[in-house]
């Protein structure tokens, strides 16, 4: 089968378009004919050598996958050959104390398809039956591949960790990204007042289609000063932060007393300067967050089916052009998700 692999860590140039064997089906697994996958920052981090998921080389990336069930292994009963499905990217044991308590994103064996295992940048992918979910009928393969990881992460940040309430102010940093565009929709659905940031006239203009209450162009406006002006000097209830040192300080200062910052990523670096006195004197809450619970993904899927949420797609590339897709994400020139199709 055709696939994108890398056999060494590095920039987009390490991605290779090659022929590799179709994965052998095992008991309890499902073989999916991939129709679409999407690009996430995690794909870039893994390609650059992030060791957290124990990625082995050579590796096929791709965490978000939509396609058609090609075959099923022994014991599989919940899906059938020919069904349109997408993949829950989170791998969990459903046996440890965290899983049994309903917090399966804290699983002691937690992994991510496309990081811990080979992923969707290929004609076929093998995944556990429990990770296979039927596609909402109203979504295309491209849309189904564009929502699982970012919408699940955004939902868990805002609702699961941040406990966002109707009428609260939510500051969404880098809202033109895939996860940012998801966060705007989820925060609006929760009844919050949304303040969205993006850089440049083109992205801020596109943000209007998602109807945030306020837009900050961080290329020429100060996030903290604008957020304080919008809230009459109070500060926001919640900051949705996934950028890191480029925005962390302004995000933290934008919080009201007892406000919450939820962090899921660090696209501009891993270390920040933090004055602990500012945190405890204002009784601020800083929450780490990663992915989300399976129950949350099923909730999101229902909202997608009910047209309450809709994936935002920036551009679509063919599999052989995966290098260009990665280059575009690294350039930060995209608005929404970058999708890769597999014919």
N, C-alpha and C positions, 0 to 999 in steps of 0.2 A: 504494500500500500504506500501511497505518497504521504509524506509527513515532513514537518519542520522539526529538526533536532538541533541541539548544540552539544558538542563533546568537550568543550572547554568554556570557562567563564569569561565574560567580557561584554563588549558593546553589541549593537545590532548585527554587526558583521559576522559574529560567531554563529548566527542562525543559518542552517543549511537545509535546502529542499532536496530530500533524498527518498529512496525506496527502502522500506523496512518491512519485516514480516507483520502480518495481521496478528493481533494478540490472540493467544490460545484461550478458549473459553474454559472456565473452571466452575465447579459447583457453587451455586449461589451468586454467580456473576451474570451480567447482561452485556452483550456486545452491541454497541450503538454505531450505526452508520452516521457519521457526523455531517450535519448540514451547515452548521454555523458555530463559531466560537467567538469570544471577544477578548480584547486586550485589557489587562489590569496592571496596575503598578506592581502587583506581586509578581507578574510574569517578568518584569524588568529586574526586580530585586533578585529573583531566583537566577536569572540569566547572568547577573553581575556577581553572583557568588554567595548570596545569603545562605547561611548554613543551618538556619533554625529548623527547617523541615527535613533535613537529612537527604536532600536531593542527590541522587547518584547519576553519573554520566555514562553513556550519553542519555540525554533527557528530552522528552517531548513536552513542551509547556502547554498551557491552556486550562484555566480553571472553570470557565463558563462554557457549557456545551449544550447544544440542542440538536436533535436528530431523530432518526427512526430506529426502532429496535430491530436489529438484524438477526439476532439469535439469543437464546437464553440457556443458561447452564442448568445442571441438575438441581431440582428443588425450587426453582424460581416459579412463583405463582401469581405475583401481583401485576405483572406486565406481560404482554404477548408480542410476538413478532409482527412487525408492521405498524405498531403504535407510534405516534409522535410523542416524544418525551424531551425533557430537559434534565439536567443533572444538578442535584444538590452538591455543591463543592465540598462541604464539610464532612470529614470522615471521623466517626465516633464509634466507641465500642458498645454503648448502650448497656454496659454491665457495671461500670465503676460507680462509686458513690455519687459523683457529680451528675452522671447521666441518669441514674435512678432518681435523683432529686429534681430532675427536669432541667438542669443546667448543663446540657450536653455539649455546649460550646466550651466548657471547661474540662472536658474529658481528658483523662490522664494519657490517652493515646490519640489525642486530637491531631488530625492532619488535614491537608487540603489536596483534593484531586488536581493534578497539574503542577503540584509542588512536591508533595510526598510521593506521588505516583505519576506515571505518564498521563498527559492530558489530551486536550482536544484539538491540537494543531495537527490533525491527521485525518485520514479517511475513516478510520475506525478507532474506537476507544472501548476499553473494558472497564466496567465499574461495578461495585457491589449493588445488588438488587435494591437495598434500602436507600440508595442514593438516586434512584430513578423515579421521576415524577412525571405524570402525564401533563402535556402542554395544555394551557388554556386554548380553546378553539379560536379565539379572536386574535391570537398572536401569531406573527410570522416566525420562522426559524430564527431570523436575525434578531427580532425582538426578544424571543425566548432566551437567546444566548446573551442578551445585553443586560438582564436584570438580576440574576440570582445573587452573585457575590456583593455587588454594590448596594442593592436594595436591602438585602439582609443585614449588611454591615450598618447601613444608615438607620434602618429600623431599630436595631439593637442599641445603637448609640443614642438615638433620640427618645425612644419609647422604653426599651428595656433598661438601659443604664441612666439616661437623663431624666426619665419620668416627666417628659414634657406635657404640660397641661394647657387647656384652652385659655387663650388670652395672654399667655406668656410671650416674652420676646425671645426669639431664637436667632442668633447670628450665625449664618452659614458661610464659612470661609471657603474660598475657591469654589464658588457655586457653579461654575461652568464646567467642572469636571464631571465624570460619570457619577461618582458618589455624591457630588454636590448637587447635581440636578435631581438625583433621587431624594436627597435630604429636603430640598425645597418642597417637593410634592408631599412627602410624609409629614413634614412640619405643618404645612397648610391643612392637610387632612386631619391633623390633631387639633386644629383650631388655634394655632399659634400665630403671632405676628412675626413675619419672616423678614429679616434683613440679610440680603445676599451680597457677597462681594465677588468681583471678577476684575480682570485686568484688561483695559482697553475698550474702545468704543464698540468694536465688533461683538465682543462677548457680552458686554453690558446690554447691548441692543437685543441680542438673542435671549438674554435672561428675562426680558419682558414677556416672552411667550409662556413662561412658567408662573407668572403673576406673583412674584414676591411683593411684599408691601413696600419695601425700600431696596434700592440698589446702591452699592458703594463701588466706585471705580478705584480699586486700590493702586492703580498705576499713577493716579494724580490726586487722590484723596486719602487722608489719614483714617485708617479703619477705626482706631480708638476715638478720635475726635468726632467723626461722623456718628458712630454708635452712641456716644454720649449726647450729642445734639438731638438725635432721633428720640432718645428716651428721656429727654429733659434732665439730663445729668444723673439719672438713676443707675444706668448700666443695664445690661441685658440679663435675663434669667439663665440663659444657656448659650454656650458657644460650642459649635460643631467644628472641631479642629482636626485637621489631617495633614497639614503642611509642614509643621515643625518650626525650626528657628527663624525662618523668614517672617512668620506671623505670630509666633507664640506669645511674645511679650505684649503685643497690642491686643491679642485675643484675651489674655489674662486680665489686662487692665480694663477691658470693656465689660467685665462682669460686675453686676451689682453685688452688694454684700450678701453672703450666703449663696451666691450664684454657682452654677455648675459648668465646668468645662469637661467635655468628653472627647477623648483622643483615640484615633484608630491608626494613625500613620505618621510618617515623618519623611515626606518626599524631598525636603530640602536639607536633611541632615538629622542626626540622632541625638545631638546634645544641645541643651538650652541653658541660659543663665536664669536662675530662679532665686529671688529673695524670699526666703521662707517667712520672714516677718510680715510681708505683704499678704501671704496666704493665710496665716493664722489670725492676723489682726482683723482681716475682713471675713474670716470664717468661710473661705472659699472651698469648693469641692472639686477635686480633679479626679476624673474617672478614666481608667484605661478600658479599651473595648476592642474585641476582635471577633469578626464574623457574628454569629448569632445562633439562636436555638432553631432546631428543625421546626418546632411548632410555629415560630415566627415566620419562617419561610413559607409554610403552608398558608398562613394568614395572608401574607403578601401575594401569594399565587391567587388566592380567592379575590383579592382586590384588583389584581391584574385582569382576571376573568370578568369582573364586574365593571371594568373600565374606570375604576377609581384612581388607579395609578397607570402610568404609561412610560415605557422605556424611551429615553432620548438617545437617538443614534446620530453621531456626527458623520461618520463615513464608513464605507464598506470596501474591504480589500479581498482579493483572492488569496488562497493559501500560499501560492508561490511568491506573493508580494508581502509576506509577513515582515520582512525587514523594513519595508516602507511604513507598515503599520506601527512598528516599534519606534521608528524614527519620528513619526508624527506625535506619538504620545510623549516622547522625550522632549520634543520641541514645545510642548504645552500649547499647541495651536488648535487643539480640538475643543469642541463643545459637546458634552455628552460622551457616549461610548463609541469606541472604535471596534468594528466588527470584522471578522474574517470568515468568508464563506468557503465551503468545501464542496465542489461539484462531484 
